[in-house]
Amino acid sequence: MNIPTRILIVPLLSSLLLTVPMLAETRSPGFVDLGTFSAPADGGQFVEVDLKGNLLAMAARIAATQEPKVAELLRGIESVRVNVVGVNDANRAGLMERIKSLRSGLTTDGWERIVTVQQDRQDVGVFLKTRGADSIAGVVVTVISDDDQAVFVNVVGDIKPEKLAELGEHFGIEPLKKIGGAVEKK
């Protein structure tokens, strides 16, 4: 390699290395880092779903023929992450602390808590990050059942509240009706 080529490559690589961290930080405002999860040591329940980009676009195209309302909602979603972890004596305290910390961080970061349910040893929290009055940038759902499972969900995109309410109505899904209605009232 001759000297002029080195003179060009070194600054180019340096600028590329400085740009990569900035690109990683340009996540959607509805994205929440839920962290990593491990299956319970006793072999308990463990589910991990991570859907993004092309797979969601493909699902929207497939749904368009039979469920146009579902397809329209899917077109606005960038990613869906779901983690379900079985709760046992070994991980109960850690999962409860993780949910408490996540909820506190969401509140600090300007997310709005729109649903709280604490009943029969179950604790549910639903948070929204809105883009003004017209759309939802993200939804986070946390659930912990003291003797069953912990659930962490993050849906990211440009989601129209009225579409959530329509889907809830169409499929009889009460929480979707409530999320759509809660944002419309604001």
C-alpha positions in Angstrom: 0.0 0.0 0.0 1.5 3.4 -0.9 1.5 6.4 1.3 -1.4 8.4 -0.4 -3.7 5.4 0.0 -2.9 5.2 3.7 -3.6 8.9 4.1 -7.1 8.4 2.7 -8.0 5.1 4.5 -7.0 6.1 8.0 -9.3 9.2 8.2 -12.1 7.2 6.4 -11.9 4.3 8.9 -11.7 6.8 11.9 -14.8 8.7 10.8 -16.6 5.4 10.2 -15.8 4.2 13.7 -17.0 7.4 15.2 -20.3 7.3 13.1 -21.3 3.7 14.1 -22.1 4.6 17.8 -24.2 7.6 16.6 -26.2 5.3 14.3 -26.9 2.9 17.1 -28.4 5.7 19.2 -30.9 6.7 16.5 -33.6 4.3 17.8 -37.3 5.2 17.6 -38.6 7.1 20.6 -40.9 4.1 21.3 -38.0 1.6 21.7 -37.2 0.4 25.2 -34.2 -1.8 25.9 -35.8 -4.6 28.0 -32.4 -6.3 28.4 -31.7 -9.9 28.1 -33.5 -12.8 29.8 -32.6 -16.3 30.7 -34.8 -19.3 31.1 -35.5 -20.3 34.7 -32.9 -22.8 36.0 -35.7 -25.3 36.9 -36.8 -25.5 33.2 -39.8 -23.2 33.7 -41.5 -21.3 31.0 -39.4 -19.1 28.7 -40.7 -17.4 25.5 -38.8 -14.8 23.4 -40.3 -13.1 20.4 -38.5 -10.5 18.4 -40.1 -9.3 15.2 -38.8 -6.5 13.0 -38.8 -4.9 9.6 -39.2 -7.3 6.7 -41.0 -10.0 8.7 -43.6 -7.4 9.9 -44.0 -6.1 6.3 -44.5 -9.6 5.0 -47.2 -10.3 7.7 -48.9 -7.0 6.7 -49.0 -8.2 3.0 -50.4 -11.6 4.0 -53.0 -10.1 6.3 -54.2 -7.5 3.8 -56.3 -10.0 1.8 -58.4 -11.2 4.8 -57.9 -8.7 7.6 -57.2 -5.2 6.1 -57.5 -3.5 9.5 -54.8 -5.8 10.9 -52.6 -5.1 7.8 -53.0 -1.4 8.2 -51.9 -1.5 11.8 -49.0 -3.8 11.0 -47.7 -1.4 8.4 -47.1 1.2 11.1 -45.2 -1.2 13.4 -41.4 -1.2 13.4 -40.7 -3.9 16.0 -42.4 -6.2 18.5 -40.5 -7.8 21.4 -42.2 -10.1 23.9 -40.5 -12.0 26.7 -42.3 -14.4 29.0 -40.4 -15.9 32.0 -41.7 -18.4 34.4 -41.6 -17.1 38.0 -40.2 -19.3 40.7 -38.5 -18.8 44.1 -35.1 -18.4 42.6 -36.0 -15.5 40.2 -39.1 -13.9 41.7 -37.3 -11.1 43.6 -35.1 -10.3 40.6 -38.0 -10.1 38.2 -40.1 -8.0 40.5 -37.2 -5.6 40.9 -36.6 -5.5 37.2 -40.2 -4.6 36.5 -40.1 -1.9 39.2 -37.0 -0.4 37.8 -38.3 -0.5 34.2 -41.5 1.2 35.2 -39.7 3.9 37.1 -37.4 4.5 34.1 -40.4 4.8 31.7 -42.0 7.4 34.0 -38.8 9.3 34.2 -38.4 9.2 30.4 -41.8 10.7 29.8 -43.9 7.6 29.1 -47.5 7.8 30.3 -48.8 5.0 32.5 -52.3 4.4 31.2 -53.3 1.1 32.8 -52.5 -0.2 36.3 -54.0 -3.4 37.7 -53.1 -5.0 41.0 -55.3 -7.9 41.8 -55.0 -11.5 43.0 -51.2 -11.5 43.2 -50.9 -10.0 39.7 -49.4 -6.6 38.8 -50.0 -5.1 35.4 -48.7 -1.9 34.0 -49.2 -0.4 30.5 -47.3 2.6 29.3 -47.5 4.7 26.1 -45.0 7.0 24.4 -46.9 9.3 22.1 -46.0 11.5 19.1 -48.2 14.4 19.9 -52.0 13.8 19.8 -52.0 11.8 16.5 -50.0 8.6 17.1 -48.3 6.3 19.5 -44.5 5.8 19.2 -44.4 2.8 21.6 -46.3 0.6 24.0 -44.7 -1.2 26.9 -46.6 -3.8 28.9 -45.3 -5.4 32.1 -47.0 -8.1 34.0 -45.9 -10.1 36.9 -47.9 -12.9 38.5 -46.4 -13.9 41.8 -46.8 -17.6 41.2 -46.8 -17.9 37.4 -45.0 -15.7 35.0 -43.5 -12.3 34.2 -44.3 -10.7 30.8 -42.4 -7.9 29.1 -43.7 -6.4 25.8 -42.4 -3.5 23.7 -44.2 -2.5 20.5 -42.5 0.3 18.5 -43.8 2.2 15.5 -46.1 4.9 14.2 -49.4 3.5 15.6 -52.7 5.3 15.2 -54.8 5.0 18.3 -58.0 4.7 16.4 -56.6 1.7 14.6 -55.9 0.0 17.9 -59.5 0.7 19.0 -60.9 -0.7 15.7 -58.8 -3.8 16.1 -59.9 -4.2 19.7 -63.5 -3.8 18.6 -63.1 -6.2 15.7 -61.5 -9.0 17.7 -63.1 -8.3 21.1 -59.7 -7.4 22.7 -60.6 -5.1 25.6 -57.1 -3.7 26.3 -56.7 -2.6 22.7 -60.0 -0.7 22.9 -58.8 0.9 26.1 -55.4 1.9 24.7 -57.1 3.5 21.7 -59.6 5.3 23.8 -57.0 6.5 26.4 -55.0 8.3 23.7 -58.0 9.8 21.9 -59.1 11.4 25.2 -55.9 13.3 25.7 
